[in-house]
């Protein structure tokens, strides 16, 4: 599996293996279900991020809307999922974007970090994953706003 998301991210067998690899050895069934749900959602978010980066410009705003909505939906569920697996829940802020980084570049950066977490063999606590999901959603909202501003200036 190389670093190019197009080669592995859209391969169902590869992504299913990555999702299953995050299960804790000897974990309870509820732990496995929560892990599968969370990492399955992360795969979908990464696919939306990849589609926004590589898709036609006229479809990017809609793709970013879906990405932002998917991030928000997962974040809304995370406190309850954490409770199900008896993980402590705290809200940590996302890492701020570097100055001068465009929202589209930010999406790519955060998606790359999430892909690294997905491909890592060690378990990841939900409270450590949440700030990355939050940062991805934040970047998607900023990309939507930037796109709207660009359209406004173009239409004048």
C-alpha positions as CSV (number, residue, x, y, z in Angstrom):
1,X,0.0,0.0,0.0
2,X,1.7,3.2,-1.1
3,X,1.1,6.8,0.0
4,X,-1.1,7.7,-3.0
5,X,-4.7,7.7,-1.6
6,X,-6.1,7.0,-5.1
7,X,-4.4,3.6,-5.0
8,X,-5.7,2.4,-1.7
9,X,-8.5,4.7,-0.4
10,X,-11.0,3.6,-3.0
11,X,-10.2,-0.1,-2.7
12,X,-12.9,-1.7,-0.5
13,X,-10.7,-4.7,0.5
14,X,-7.8,-2.5,1.6
15,X,-10.0,0.0,3.5
16,X,-11.9,-2.8,5.2
17,X,-8.7,-4.4,6.3
18,X,-7.5,-1.0,7.7
19,X,-10.8,-0.6,9.6
20,X,-10.6,-4.1,11.1
21,X,-7.0,-3.6,12.0
22,X,-8.1,-1.0,14.6
23,X,-10.0,-3.5,16.6
24,X,-8.4,-4.2,20.0
25,X,-7.1,-7.7,20.4
26,X,-9.4,-9.5,22.7
27,X,-11.8,-6.6,22.8
28,X,-15.4,-6.8,23.7
29,X,-18.0,-6.9,20.9
30,X,-19.1,-3.4,21.6
31,X,-15.5,-2.2,21.3
32,X,-15.3,-3.8,17.9
33,X,-18.6,-2.3,16.7
34,X,-17.6,1.2,17.9
35,X,-14.2,0.9,16.3
36,X,-15.7,-0.3,13.0
37,X,-18.2,2.5,13.0
38,X,-15.7,5.2,13.7
39,X,-13.0,4.1,11.3
40,X,-15.6,3.3,8.6
41,X,-16.7,7.0,8.9
42,X,-13.1,8.1,8.7
43,X,-12.7,6.2,5.5
44,X,-15.8,8.0,4.1
45,X,-14.5,11.4,5.2
46,X,-11.1,10.7,3.5
47,X,-12.9,9.7,0.3
48,X,-14.9,13.0,0.3
49,X,-11.7,14.9,1.0
50,X,-9.9,13.2,-1.9
51,X,-12.9,13.8,-4.2
52,X,-12.8,17.5,-3.3
53,X,-9.1,17.7,-4.1
54,X,-9.2,15.8,-7.3
55,X,-12.7,16.4,-8.6
56,X,-13.9,19.0,-11.1
57,X,-13.9,22.6,-9.7
58,X,-17.6,23.0,-10.3
59,X,-18.3,20.1,-7.9
60,X,-15.9,21.0,-5.1
61,X,-18.3,23.1,-3.1
62,X,-20.8,20.3,-2.9
63,X,-18.1,17.9,-2.0
64,X,-16.9,20.1,0.8
65,X,-20.5,20.5,2.1
66,X,-20.7,16.7,2.3
67,X,-17.3,16.5,4.0
68,X,-18.2,19.2,6.6
69,X,-21.6,17.5,7.3
70,X,-19.9,14.1,7.7
71,X,-17.3,15.5,10.1
72,X,-20.1,17.2,12.1
73,X,-22.1,14.0,12.3
74,X,-19.2,11.9,13.5
75,X,-18.2,14.5,16.1
76,X,-21.8,14.6,17.4
77,X,-21.7,10.9,17.9
78,X,-18.2,10.6,19.5
79,X,-19.1,11.4,23.1
80,X,-21.7,8.7,23.1
81,X,-19.4,6.2,21.4
82,X,-16.7,7.1,23.9
83,X,-19.1,6.3,26.7
84,X,-20.0,2.9,25.1
85,X,-16.3,1.9,25.2
86,X,-15.6,3.5,28.6
87,X,-13.1,6.0,27.2
88,X,-12.9,9.3,28.9
89,X,-14.2,12.1,26.7
90,X,-12.7,15.6,26.6
91,X,-13.0,18.1,23.9
92,X,-9.6,19.1,22.5
93,X,-9.3,22.0,20.0
94,X,-8.0,21.2,16.6
95,X,-4.4,22.2,15.7
96,X,-4.5,25.6,14.1
97,X,-3.7,26.0,10.4
98,X,-0.3,27.4,9.5
99,X,-0.5,31.0,8.3
100,X,-0.9,31.3,4.6
101,X,-2.4,27.9,4.0
102,X,-5.5,27.9,1.9
103,X,-8.5,25.9,3.1
104,X,-8.1,23.4,0.2
105,X,-4.5,22.8,1.3
106,X,-5.7,22.5,4.9
107,X,-8.1,19.8,3.8
108,X,-5.3,17.9,2.2
109,X,-3.0,18.3,5.2
110,X,-5.6,17.2,7.7
111,X,-6.7,14.3,5.5
112,X,-3.1,13.2,5.2
113,X,-2.9,13.1,9.0
114,X,-6.1,11.2,9.3
115,X,-4.9,8.7,6.7
116,X,-1.8,8.2,8.7
117,X,-3.9,7.4,11.8
118,X,-6.1,5.1,9.7
119,X,-3.0,3.2,8.4
120,X,-1.3,3.1,11.8
121,X,-1.3,-0.3,13.5
122,X,-1.8,1.0,17.1
123,X,-5.2,1.9,18.6
124,X,-6.2,5.5,18.6
125,X,-8.4,7.0,21.4
126,X,-11.5,8.7,20.2
127,X,-10.6,11.9,22.0
128,X,-7.3,11.9,20.1
129,X,-9.1,11.4,16.8
130,X,-11.8,14.0,17.4
131,X,-9.5,17.1,16.9
132,X,-8.4,15.8,13.5
133,X,-12.0,15.2,12.4
134,X,-12.9,18.7,13.8
135,X,-10.0,20.3,11.9
136,X,-11.1,18.5,8.7
137,X,-14.6,19.8,9.1
138,X,-13.4,23.3,9.9
139,X,-11.2,23.3,6.8
140,X,-14.1,22.2,4.7
141,X,-16.3,25.0,6.0
142,X,-13.5,27.5,5.3
143,X,-13.2,26.1,1.8
144,X,-16.9,26.6,1.2
145,X,-16.7,30.2,2.5
146,X,-13.7,31.0,0.3
147,X,-15.4,29.5,-2.7
148,X,-18.5,31.6,-2.0
149,X,-16.4,34.8,-1.7
150,X,-14.6,33.9,-4.9
151,X,-17.9,33.5,-6.7
152,X,-19.1,36.9,-5.4
153,X,-16.1,38.7,-6.6
154,X,-16.2,36.9,-10.0
155,X,-19.9,37.8,-10.5
156,X,-19.4,41.5,-9.8
